[in-house]
Amino acid sequence: MKITHIDIIRDFDDGILGHAASALVRVGTDSGIEGCAFSRNDPRTFIDSAQQALIGKDPHAIEAHIGNGLLHWASIEHALWDIIGKEAGLPIHKLLGGFRERLPVYLTCVWPGDADQSHIPPQVVAEQAVAYLEQGFRAMKIRSWRPDPMDDVAVVKAVKDAVGDRMDIMVDRTADGPGWIWDFGTAYRVARALEDVGAGWVEEPFGRGEVHESARLNEVVDIPITGGEGDYELEMFREYLKYGSFEILQPDAFTGGGILNIKKIAALAEAHGKRCILHGSNGFGLAAGLQISAALPNCDRMEICVVTPPLTPQEHWEPANQIIANPPLYTICDGCIEIPQSPGLGFDLLPG
């Protein structure tokens, strides 16, 4: 089997999934099997390079293609796995060994308006948490971007007062830019305060790629410190594990280099007794992350990111359901997402 063409088959400039420059890409073969995958970034920035590197090559040889640029074209790598799964008649997670048929989810909630969420009162967040809990969801995550991070602690306290131990709430600091990055003293103070109100973890309290400050914080607090969503190099994850920077590694199915590279990162984490919980996505972008997560013994939940309250994930997916042949795109039951069992990534587009 040889790759015959790589093209863009659906552009989402219409905002169908809220990604202004995203698209679905297709990889065709001389056997007639085609792979289709979501590209979070504009594929026009890399599709010419991918065509030059891959057309005429074997779609099964993913490891060989990594050295030719595939590590930076995750959507193409996902489409190659889609081809392999369709050829075998199996979903990707079963090709990778399989481990779970469903995963608990957590919702990363960002309200419309100011990115720092300072316009959303703690009680509003708490009321929404209760609503999601009543719908079966048992975990959510909020940003810690308010100008005074202790205001974010107050939000977590309001949520925990409302839901108690029935729901986990995690905090995402991820704010990697000038003027946003915490110093160690702030990170320590906030982490301790979040421990006191029952938060589940603190995500990326420092700049991306910061090994030693994260390790220092992780050593002196009890709340788990997590990170890694911006990295793809195995050497970087090795450093995080060597120095104890994170309790949970969070590679991304796109920026993390693709399905095969995520499998390697997760194996590193497993060897060090750490969890690997992928940085999430939504809509079509969730498909690859779900398939690889279901094959990882050290992955015990899946992030759905971003959810815009009061919408549910299912409401976010409704536009996608209109253009696939096998809706619904995903099924959630009792706070868990069922891993799609159709061959490959698990969805087929309607013709046209």
C-alpha positions as YAML, in Angstrom:
chain: A
units: angstrom
residues:
- id: 1
  name: MET
  ca: [0.00, 0.00, 0.00]
- id: 2
  name: LYS
  ca: [1.28, 3.48, -0.92]
- id: 3
  name: ILE
  ca: [0.14, 7.01, -0.11]
- id: 4
  name: THR
  ca: [-1.25, 8.66, -3.25]
- id: 5
  name: HIS
  ca: [-2.56, 12.02, -2.06]
- id: 6
  name: ILE
  ca: [-2.90, 14.31, 0.94]
- id: 7
  name: ASP
  ca: [-5.46, 17.09, 0.89]
- id: 8
  name: ILE
  ca: [-7.87, 19.24, 2.88]
- id: 9
  name: ILE
  ca: [-11.47, 18.06, 2.70]
- id: 10
  name: ARG
  ca: [-13.25, 20.32, 5.15]
- id: 11
  name: ASP
  ca: [-12.27, 23.83, 6.19]
- id: 12
  name: PHE
  ca: [-13.78, 25.12, 9.41]
- id: 13
  name: ASP
  ca: [-13.52, 28.83, 8.66]
- id: 14
  name: ASP
  ca: [-17.30, 28.71, 9.07]
- id: 15
  name: GLY
  ca: [-16.75, 28.28, 12.82]
- id: 16
  name: ILE
  ca: [-18.52, 24.91, 13.03]
- id: 17
  name: LEU
  ca: [-16.21, 23.82, 15.83]
- id: 18
  name: GLY
  ca: [-14.93, 27.16, 17.03]
- id: 19
  name: HIS
  ca: [-11.48, 26.70, 15.46]
- id: 20
  name: ALA
  ca: [-11.13, 29.49, 12.91]
- id: 21
  name: ALA
  ca: [-8.16, 28.01, 11.03]
- id: 22
  name: SER
  ca: [-8.72, 24.29, 11.56]
- id: 23
  name: ALA
  ca: [-9.75, 21.63, 9.06]
- id: 24
  name: LEU
  ca: [-10.12, 17.95, 8.33]
- id: 25
  name: VAL
  ca: [-7.28, 16.45, 6.32]
- id: 26
  name: ARG
  ca: [-7.38, 13.32, 4.17]
- id: 27
  name: VAL
  ca: [-4.67, 10.86, 3.22]
- id: 28
  name: GLY
  ca: [-5.47, 8.56, 0.29]
- id: 29
  name: THR
  ca: [-3.85, 5.28, -0.76]
- id: 30
  name: ASP
  ca: [-3.61, 3.14, -3.87]
- id: 31
  name: SER
  ca: [-5.75, 0.51, -2.13]
- id: 32
  name: GLY
  ca: [-8.68, 2.91, -1.94]
- id: 33
  name: ILE
  ca: [-8.54, 3.22, 1.85]
- id: 34
  name: GLU
  ca: [-8.54, 6.83, 3.05]
- id: 35
  name: GLY
  ca: [-7.66, 8.23, 6.44]
- id: 36
  name: CYS
  ca: [-9.32, 11.36, 7.77]
- id: 37
  name: ALA
  ca: [-8.26, 13.40, 10.79]
- id: 38
  name: PHE
  ca: [-8.77, 16.79, 12.40]
- id: 39
  name: SER
  ca: [-6.06, 19.46, 12.20]
- id: 40
  name: ARG
  ca: [-6.16, 21.96, 15.04]
- id: 41
  name: ASN
  ca: [-3.88, 24.32, 13.09]
- id: 42
  name: ASP
  ca: [-4.25, 25.54, 9.53]
- id: 43
  name: PRO
  ca: [-2.99, 22.58, 7.43]
- id: 44
  name: ARG
  ca: [-2.06, 24.91, 4.58]
- id: 45
  name: THR
  ca: [1.05, 25.73, 6.61]
- id: 46
  name: PHE
  ca: [2.42, 22.19, 6.29]
- id: 47
  name: ILE
  ca: [0.49, 20.22, 3.68]
- id: 48
  name: ASP
  ca: [3.01, 20.88, 0.86]
- id: 49
  name: SER
  ca: [5.86, 19.57, 3.02]
- id: 50
  name: ALA
  ca: [3.80, 16.53, 4.02]
- id: 51
  name: GLN
  ca: [2.99, 15.75, 0.40]
- id: 52
  name: GLN
  ca: [6.65, 15.94, -0.62]
- id: 53
  name: ALA
  ca: [7.75, 13.71, 2.27]
- id: 54
  name: LEU
  ca: [5.00, 11.07, 2.21]
- id: 55
  name: ILE
  ca: [3.43, 10.57, -1.21]
- id: 56
  name: GLY
  ca: [4.58, 7.24, -2.61]
- id: 57
  name: LYS
  ca: [5.49, 5.95, 0.86]
- id: 58
  name: ASP
  ca: [4.01, 3.16, 2.99]
- id: 59
  name: PRO
  ca: [1.33, 4.52, 5.39]
- id: 60
  name: HIS
  ca: [2.18, 1.78, 7.90]
- id: 61
  name: ALA
  ca: [5.76, 3.02, 8.37]
- id: 62
  name: ILE
  ca: [4.91, 5.70, 10.91]
- id: 63
  name: GLU
  ca: [8.13, 5.30, 12.89]
- id: 64
  name: ALA
  ca: [10.18, 5.74, 9.71]
- id: 65
  name: HIS
  ca: [8.22, 8.85, 8.73]
- id: 66
  name: ILE
  ca: [8.82, 10.57, 12.07]
- id: 67
  name: GLY
  ca: [12.34, 11.47, 11.00]
- id: 68
  name: ASN
  ca: [10.96, 13.04, 7.81]
- id: 69
  name: GLY
  ca: [8.78, 15.57, 9.61]
- id: 70
  name: LEU
  ca: [5.74, 13.56, 10.70]
- id: 71
  name: LEU
  ca: [6.41, 14.46, 14.34]
- id: 72
  name: HIS
  ca: [5.31, 18.00, 13.45]
- id: 73
  name: TRP
  ca: [2.25, 17.01, 11.39]
- id: 74
  name: ALA
  ca: [0.18, 15.24, 14.02]
- id: 75
  name: SER
  ca: [-3.04, 15.39, 12.02]
- id: 76
  name: ILE
  ca: [-1.34, 13.53, 9.16]
- id: 77
  name: GLU
  ca: [-0.04, 10.95, 11.62]
- id: 78
  name: HIS
  ca: [-3.56, 10.53, 13.01]
- id: 79
  name: ALA
  ca: [-4.85, 10.01, 9.46]
- id: 80
  name: LEU
  ca: [-2.23, 7.30, 8.86]
- id: 81
  name: TRP
  ca: [-3.45, 5.49, 11.97]
- id: 82
  name: ASP
  ca: [-6.99, 5.91, 10.65]
- id: 83
  name: ILE
  ca: [-5.90, 4.10, 7.47]
- id: 84
  name: ILE
  ca: [-4.25, 1.30, 9.45]
- id: 85
  name: GLY
  ca: [-7.34, 0.87, 11.63]
- id: 86
  name: LYS
  ca: [-9.69, 0.80, 8.66]
- id: 87
  name: GLU
  ca: [-7.50, -1.75, 6.90]
- id: 88
  name: ALA
  ca: [-7.54, -3.97, 10.01]
- id: 89
  name: GLY
  ca: [-11.21, -3.34, 10.77]
- id: 90
  name: LEU
  ca: [-10.30, -2.23, 14.30]
- id: 91
  name: PRO
  ca: [-10.30, 0.99, 16.32]
- id: 92
  name: ILE
  ca: [-6.83, 2.39, 16.93]
- id: 93
  name: HIS
  ca: [-6.82, 1.71, 20.68]
- id: 94
  name: LYS
  ca: [-7.13, -2.02, 20.01]
- id: 95
  name: LEU
  ca: [-4.22, -1.91, 17.57]
- id: 96
  name: LEU
  ca: [-2.17, -0.35, 20.37]
- id: 97
  name: GLY
  ca: [-2.99, -3.09, 22.85]
- id: 98
  name: GLY
  ca: [-6.23, -1.77, 24.29]
- id: 99
  name: PHE
  ca: [-6.90, -1.19, 27.96]
- id: 100
  name: ARG
  ca: [-10.23, 0.56, 28.48]
- id: 101
  name: GLU
  ca: [-13.55, 0.81, 26.68]
- id: 102
  name: ARG
  ca: [-14.59, 3.99, 28.52]
- id: 103
  name: LEU
  ca: [-12.90, 6.81, 30.41]
- id: 104
  name: PRO
  ca: [-14.12, 9.22, 33.08]
- id: 105
  name: VAL
  ca: [-14.07, 12.76, 31.73]
- id: 106
  name: TYR
  ca: [-13.42, 16.14, 33.22]
- id: 107
  name: LEU
  ca: [-14.72, 19.37, 31.75]
- id: 108
  name: THR
  ca: [-12.42, 22.36, 31.34]
- id: 109
  name: CYS
  ca: [-14.84, 25.24, 31.64]
- id: 110
  name: VAL
  ca: [-14.25, 28.72, 30.24]
- id: 111
  name: TRP
  ca: [-17.09, 31.22, 30.33]
- id: 112
  name: PRO
  ca: [-17.58, 33.71, 27.49]
- id: 113
  name: GLY
  ca: [-16.06, 37.12, 28.12]
- id: 114
  name: ASP
  ca: [-12.78, 38.06, 29.73]
- id: 115
  name: ALA
  ca: [-10.14, 35.35, 29.37]
- id: 116
  name: ASP
  ca: [-9.11, 35.72, 33.02]
- id: 117
  name: GLN
  ca: [-12.71, 34.89, 34.06]
- id: 118
  name: SER
  ca: [-12.71, 37.70, 36.62]
- id: 119
  name: HIS
  ca: [-16.23, 38.67, 35.53]
- id: 120
  name: ILE
  ca: [-17.64, 35.32, 36.71]
- id: 121
  name: PRO
  ca: [-18.53, 35.29, 40.43]
- id: 122
  name: PRO
  ca: [-17.59, 32.21, 42.49]
- id: 123
  name: GLN
  ca: [-21.24, 31.40, 43.11]
- id: 124
  name: VAL
  ca: [-21.95, 31.22, 39.37]
- id: 125
  name: VAL
  ca: [-19.14, 28.68, 38.95]
- id: 126
  name: ALA
  ca: [-20.45, 26.71, 41.92]
- id: 127
  name: GLU
  ca: [-23.99, 26.64, 40.53]
- id: 128
  name: GLN
  ca: [-22.71, 25.43, 37.16]
- id: 129
  name: ALA
  ca: [-20.65, 22.72, 38.87]
- id: 130
  name: VAL
  ca: [-23.80, 21.50, 40.60]
- id: 131
  name: ALA
  ca: [-25.62, 21.46, 37.25]
- id: 132
  name: TYR
  ca: [-22.87, 19.41, 35.63]
- id: 133
  name: LEU
  ca: [-22.80, 17.08, 38.62]
- id: 134
  name: GLU
  ca: [-26.53, 16.49, 38.25]
- id: 135
  name: GLN
  ca: [-25.87, 15.56, 34.61]
- id: 136
  name: GLY
  ca: [-23.42, 12.87, 35.74]
- id: 137
  name: PHE
  ca: [-20.09, 14.69, 35.40]
- id: 138
  name: ARG
  ca: [-17.80, 14.22, 38.38]
- id: 139
  name: ALA
  ca: [-14.83, 16.45, 37.59]
- id: 140
  name: MET
  ca: [-14.17, 19.91, 36.16]
- id: 141
  name: LYS
  ca: [-11.27, 22.30, 35.77]
- id: 142
  name: ILE
  ca: [-11.10, 26.09, 35.86]
- id: 143
  name: ARG
  ca: [-8.47, 28.62, 34.87]
- id: 144
  name: SER
  ca: [-6.39, 30.40, 37.48]
- id: 145
  name: TRP
  ca: [-5.96, 33.59, 35.49]
- id: 146
  name: ARG
  ca: [-7.62, 36.16, 37.75]
- id: 147
  name: PRO
  ca: [-5.30, 39.08, 38.62]
- id: 148
  name: ASP
  ca: [-5.29, 37.95, 42.26]
- id: 149
  name: PRO
  ca: [-4.86, 34.16, 42.27]
- id: 150
  name: MET
  ca: [-6.43, 33.97, 45.70]
- id: 151
  name: ASP
  ca: [-9.68, 34.91, 43.97]
- id: 152
  name: ASP
  ca: [-9.34, 31.64, 42.04]
- id: 153
  name: VAL
  ca: [-8.86, 29.84, 45.35]
- id: 154
  name: ALA
  ca: [-12.15, 31.40, 46.46]
- id: 155
  name: VAL
  ca: [-13.83, 29.98, 43.35]
- id: 156
  name: VAL
  ca: [-12.56, 26.49, 44.14]
- id: 157
  name: LYS
  ca: [-13.77, 26.84, 47.72]
- id: 158
  name: ALA
  ca: [-17.23, 27.88, 46.54]
- id: 159
  name: VAL
  ca: [-17.41, 24.86, 44.24]
- id: 160
  name: LYS
  ca: [-16.21, 22.41, 46.88]
- id: 161
  name: ASP
  ca: [-18.66, 23.88, 49.40]
- id: 162
  name: ALA
  ca: [-21.42, 23.18, 46.87]
- id: 163
  name: VAL
  ca: [-20.42, 19.71, 45.65]
- id: 164
  name: GLY
  ca: [-18.22, 18.32, 48.43]
- id: 165
  name: ASP
  ca: [-16.42, 15.09, 47.59]
- id: 166
  name: ARG
  ca: [-18.90, 14.20, 44.85]
- id: 167
  name: MET
  ca: [-16.91, 16.17, 42.29]
- id: 168
  name: ASP
  ca: [-13.21, 16.87, 41.71]
- id: 169
  name: ILE
  ca: [-12.08, 20.35, 40.73]
- id: 170
  name: MET
  ca: [-8.69, 21.03, 39.23]
- id: 171
  name: VAL
  ca: [-6.93, 24.31, 38.50]
- id: 172
  name: ASP
  ca: [-5.14, 25.27, 35.29]
- id: 173
  name: ARG
  ca: [-2.62, 28.06, 35.69]
- id: 174
  name: THR
  ca: [-1.27, 27.61, 32.13]
- id: 175
  name: ALA
  ca: [-0.37, 31.24, 31.46]
- id: 176
  name: ASP
  ca: [2.94, 31.11, 29.65]
- id: 177
  name: GLY
  ca: [3.75, 34.69, 28.79]
- id: 178
  name: PRO
  ca: [5.50, 37.84, 30.07]
- id: 179
  name: GLY
  ca: [3.88, 39.18, 33.20]
- id: 180
  name: TRP
  ca: [1.79, 36.06, 33.69]
- id: 181
  name: ILE
  ca: [4.28, 33.54, 35.02]
- id: 182
  name: TRP
  ca: [4.20, 33.08, 38.78]
- id: 183
  name: ASP
  ca: [7.32, 33.37, 40.88]
- id: 184
  name: PHE
  ca: [8.02, 30.52, 43.28]
- id: 185
  name: GLY
  ca: [6.61, 32.33, 46.31]
- id: 186
  name: THR
  ca: [3.28, 32.95, 44.60]
- id: 187
  name: ALA
  ca: [3.08, 29.40, 43.30]
- id: 188
  name: TYR
  ca: [3.79, 27.97, 46.74]
- id: 189
  name: ARG
  ca: [1.23, 30.22, 48.44]
- id: 190
  name: VAL
  ca: [-1.49, 29.42, 45.92]
- id: 191
  name: ALA
  ca: [-0.75, 25.69, 45.88]
- id: 192
  name: ARG
  ca: [-0.98, 25.48, 49.66]
- id: 193
  name: ALA
  ca: [-4.24, 27.45, 49.63]
- id: 194
  name: LEU
  ca: [-5.66, 25.16, 46.95]
- id: 195
  name: GLU
  ca: [-4.71, 22.14, 49.05]
- id: 196
  name: ASP
  ca: [-6.67, 23.61, 51.94]
- id: 197
  name: VAL
  ca: [-9.85, 23.94, 49.85]
- id: 198
  name: GLY
  ca: [-9.57, 20.49, 48.26]
- id: 199
  name: ALA
  ca: [-8.39, 21.15, 44.69]
- id: 200
  name: GLY
  ca: [-7.27, 18.10, 42.72]
- id: 201
  name: TRP
  ca: [-4.15, 19.49, 41.02]
- id: 202
  name: VAL
  ca: [-2.34, 22.63, 39.85]
- id: 203
  name: GLU
  ca: [-1.47, 22.62, 36.16]
- id: 204
  name: GLU
  ca: [1.59, 24.38, 34.75]
- id: 205
  name: PRO
  ca: [2.26, 26.88, 37.55]
- id: 206
  name: PHE
  ca: [5.43, 28.07, 35.77]
- id: 207
  name: GLY
  ca: [6.53, 28.68, 32.20]
- id: 208
  name: ARG
  ca: [6.55, 25.76, 29.80]
- id: 209
  name: GLY
  ca: [9.80, 23.84, 29.81]
- id: 210
  name: GLU
  ca: [10.61, 24.92, 33.36]
- id: 211
  name: VAL
  ca: [11.97, 21.77, 34.98]
- id: 212
  name: HIS
  ca: [13.55, 22.81, 38.25]
- id: 213
  name: GLU
  ca: [11.02, 25.27, 39.70]
- id: 214
  name: SER
  ca: [8.24, 22.77, 39.06]
- id: 215
  name: ALA
  ca: [10.30, 20.04, 40.73]
- id: 216
  name: ARG
  ca: [11.00, 22.27, 43.70]
- id: 217
  name: LEU
  ca: [7.31, 23.05, 44.14]
- id: 218
  name: ASN
  ca: [6.24, 19.45, 43.60]
- id: 219
  name: GLU
  ca: [8.58, 18.37, 46.38]
- id: 220
  name: VAL
  ca: [7.23, 20.74, 49.04]
- id: 221
  name: VAL
  ca: [3.46, 20.62, 48.44]
- id: 222
  name: ASP
  ca: [0.98, 17.78, 48.64]
- id: 223
  name: ILE
  ca: [-1.27, 18.82, 45.77]
- id: 224
  name: PRO
  ca: [-0.12, 17.23, 42.47]
- id: 225
  name: ILE
  ca: [1.72, 19.51, 40.06]
- id: 226
  name: THR
  ca: [1.03, 18.66, 36.41]
- id: 227
  name: GLY
  ca: [2.20, 19.77, 32.97]
- id: 228
  name: GLY
  ca: [3.77, 19.04, 29.63]
- id: 229
  name: GLU
  ca: [1.05, 19.98, 27.15]
- id: 230
  name: GLY
  ca: [3.38, 22.15, 25.07]
- id: 231
  name: ASP
  ca: [6.17, 19.58, 24.69]
- id: 232
  name: TYR
  ca: [6.86, 16.74, 22.27]
- id: 233
  name: GLU
  ca: [10.53, 15.84, 22.73]
- id: 234
  name: LEU
  ca: [11.05, 12.61, 24.64]
- id: 235
  name: GLU
  ca: [14.14, 14.20, 26.17]
- id: 236
  name: MET
  ca: [12.02, 16.95, 27.72]
- id: 237
  name: PHE
  ca: [9.67, 14.45, 29.34]
- id: 238
  name: ARG
  ca: [12.67, 12.45, 30.52]
- id: 239
  name: GLU
  ca: [13.92, 15.58, 32.29]
- id: 240
  name: TYR
  ca: [10.54, 16.18, 33.93]
- id: 241
  name: LEU
  ca: [10.58, 12.62, 35.25]
- id: 242
  name: LYS
  ca: [14.24, 12.64, 36.24]
- id: 243
  name: TYR
  ca: [13.84, 15.71, 38.44]
- id: 244
  name: GLY
  ca: [10.30, 15.03, 39.63]
- id: 245
  name: SER
  ca: [8.74, 18.11, 38.04]
- id: 246
  name: PHE
  ca: [5.26, 16.67, 37.63]
- id: 247
  name: GLU
  ca: [3.10, 14.00, 39.22]
- id: 248
  name: ILE
  ca: [1.06, 13.77, 36.02]
- id: 249
  name: LEU
  ca: [2.37, 14.24, 32.48]
- id: 250
  name: GLN
  ca: [-0.09, 15.92, 30.11]
- id: 251
  name: PRO
  ca: [1.09, 15.64, 26.51]
- id: 252
  name: ASP
  ca: [-1.23, 16.81, 23.77]
- id: 253
  name: ALA
  ca: [-2.30, 14.55, 20.89]
- id: 254
  name: PHE
  ca: [-1.40, 17.35, 18.45]
- id: 255
  name: THR
  ca: [1.54, 19.30, 19.89]
- id: 256
  name: GLY
  ca: [2.85, 16.09, 21.49]
- id: 257
  name: GLY
  ca: [3.89, 14.64, 18.15]
- id: 258
  name: GLY
  ca: [1.02, 12.27, 17.44]
- id: 259
  name: ILE
  ca: [-0.28, 8.92, 18.64]
- id: 260
  name: LEU
  ca: [2.96, 6.93, 18.47]
- id: 261
  name: ASN
  ca: [4.97, 9.61, 20.28]
- id: 262
  name: ILE
  ca: [2.32, 9.88, 23.01]
- id: 263
  name: LYS
  ca: [2.57, 6.12, 23.50]
- id: 264
  name: LYS
  ca: [6.31, 6.53, 24.12]
- id: 265
  name: ILE
  ca: [5.81, 9.43, 26.54]
- id: 266
  name: ALA
  ca: [3.22, 7.43, 28.48]
- id: 267
  name: ALA
  ca: [5.62, 4.49, 28.72]
- id: 268
  name: LEU
  ca: [8.27, 6.78, 30.21]
- id: 269
  name: ALA
  ca: [5.74, 7.99, 32.77]
- id: 270
  name: GLU
  ca: [4.61, 4.45, 33.58]
- id: 271
  name: ALA
  ca: [8.22, 3.38, 34.18]
- id: 272
  name: HIS
  ca: [8.50, 6.17, 36.77]
- id: 273
  name: GLY
  ca: [5.19, 5.33, 38.43]
- id: 274
  name: LYS
  ca: [3.47, 8.47, 37.10]
- id: 275
  name: ARG
  ca: [0.17, 9.00, 35.37]
- id: 276
  name: CYS
  ca: [-0.14, 10.29, 31.81]
- id: 277
  name: ILE
  ca: [-3.43, 12.15, 31.28]
- id: 278
  name: LEU
  ca: [-3.58, 13.84, 27.90]
- id: 279
  name: HIS
  ca: [-4.27, 17.51, 27.43]
- id: 280
  name: GLY
  ca: [-7.68, 17.40, 25.85]
- id: 281
  name: SER
  ca: [-9.58, 18.82, 22.94]
- id: 282
  name: ASN
  ca: [-13.17, 18.85, 21.74]
- id: 283
  name: GLY
  ca: [-15.22, 17.74, 18.77]
- id: 284
  name: PHE
  ca: [-13.27, 15.96, 16.02]
- id: 285
  name: GLY
  ca: [-10.08, 17.01, 17.79]
- id: 286
  name: LEU
  ca: [-10.86, 14.63, 20.64]
- id: 287
  name: ALA
  ca: [-10.83, 11.50, 18.46]
- id: 288
  name: ALA
  ca: [-7.10, 10.76, 18.42]
- id: 289
  name: GLY
  ca: [-6.62, 11.57, 22.10]
- id: 290
  name: LEU
  ca: [-9.43, 9.21, 23.02]
- id: 291
  name: GLN
  ca: [-7.97, 6.35, 21.03]
- id: 292
  name: ILE
  ca: [-4.48, 6.62, 22.49]
- id: 293
  name: SER
  ca: [-5.76, 7.28, 26.03]
- id: 294
  name: ALA
  ca: [-7.81, 4.07, 25.92]
- id: 295
  name: ALA
  ca: [-4.59, 2.11, 25.33]
- id: 296
  name: LEU
  ca: [-2.68, 3.59, 28.29]
- id: 297
  name: PRO
  ca: [-2.81, 1.80, 31.66]
- id: 298
  name: ASN
  ca: [-1.61, 4.97, 33.42]
- id: 299
  name: CYS
  ca: [-4.34, 7.20, 31.96]
- id: 300
  name: ASP
  ca: [-7.48, 7.25, 34.08]
- id: 301
  name: ARG
  ca: [-9.46, 10.21, 32.71]
- id: 302
  name: MET
  ca: [-9.93, 12.39, 29.63]
- id: 303
  name: GLU
  ca: [-10.14, 16.15, 29.39]
- id: 304
  name: ILE
  ca: [-12.86, 17.74, 27.28]
- id: 305
  name: CYS
  ca: [-11.54, 21.19, 26.48]
- id: 306
  name: VAL
  ca: [-12.98, 23.76, 26.17]
- id: 307
  name: VAL
  ca: [-16.58, 23.56, 27.39]
- id: 308
  name: THR
  ca: [-18.47, 26.86, 27.40]
- id: 309
  name: PRO
  ca: [-21.03, 26.89, 30.24]
- id: 310
  name: PRO
  ca: [-23.90, 26.31, 30.34]
- id: 311
  name: LEU
  ca: [-23.40, 24.11, 27.26]
- id: 312
  name: THR
  ca: [-22.73, 20.40, 27.65]
- id: 313
  name: PRO
  ca: [-20.13, 18.51, 25.60]
- id: 314
  name: GLN
  ca: [-22.96, 16.86, 23.68]
- id: 315
  name: GLU
  ca: [-24.28, 20.28, 22.64]
- id: 316
  name: HIS
  ca: [-20.81, 21.26, 21.46]
- id: 317
  name: TRP
  ca: [-20.69, 18.13, 19.29]
- id: 318
  name: GLU
  ca: [-24.05, 18.60, 17.59]
- id: 319
  name: PRO
  ca: [-22.65, 20.46, 14.53]
- id: 320
  name: ALA
  ca: [-20.18, 17.60, 13.98]
- id: 321
  name: ASN
  ca: [-23.01, 15.06, 14.22]
- id: 322
  name: GLN
  ca: [-24.58, 16.68, 11.16]
- id: 323
  name: ILE
  ca: [-21.64, 15.82, 8.88]
- id: 324
  name: ILE
  ca: [-20.78, 12.26, 9.96]
- id: 325
  name: ALA
  ca: [-22.31, 8.99, 8.78]
- id: 326
  name: ASN
  ca: [-22.31, 7.32, 12.20]
- id: 327
  name: PRO
  ca: [-23.62, 9.81, 14.79]
- id: 328
  name: PRO
  ca: [-23.30, 10.55, 17.57]
- id: 329
  name: LEU
  ca: [-19.66, 11.53, 17.42]
- id: 330
  name: TYR
  ca: [-19.23, 10.34, 21.03]
- id: 331
  name: THR
  ca: [-21.43, 8.93, 23.78]
- id: 332
  name: ILE
  ca: [-21.21, 9.94, 27.43]
- id: 333
  name: CYS
  ca: [-22.87, 7.90, 30.16]
- id: 334
  name: ASP
  ca: [-22.56, 8.41, 33.91]
- id: 335
  name: GLY
  ca: [-19.65, 10.83, 33.53]
- id: 336
  name: CYS
  ca: [-17.66, 8.52, 31.25]
- id: 337
  name: ILE
  ca: [-17.02, 8.76, 27.52]
- id: 338
  name: GLU
  ca: [-17.34, 5.57, 25.52]
- id: 339
  name: ILE
  ca: [-14.33, 4.88, 23.30]
- id: 340
  name: PRO
  ca: [-15.52, 4.76, 19.66]
- id: 341
  name: GLN
  ca: [-15.36, 1.20, 18.32]
- id: 342
  name: SER
  ca: [-15.60, 1.88, 14.59]
- id: 343
  name: PRO
  ca: [-12.38, 1.20, 12.66]
- id: 344
  name: GLY
  ca: [-9.61, 3.78, 12.83]
- id: 345
  name: LEU
  ca: [-10.38, 7.02, 14.64]
- id: 346
  name: GLY
  ca: [-14.03, 6.01, 14.92]
- id: 347
  name: PHE
  ca: [-15.93, 8.40, 12.63]
- id: 348
  name: ASP
  ca: [-16.84, 8.52, 8.94]
- id: 349
  name: LEU
  ca: [-17.84, 11.67, 7.10]
- id: 350
  name: LEU
  ca: [-20.97, 11.90, 5.00]
- id: 351
  name: PRO
  ca: [-20.23, 12.14, 1.26]
- id: 352
  name: GLY
  ca: [-19.87, 15.59, -0.21]
...
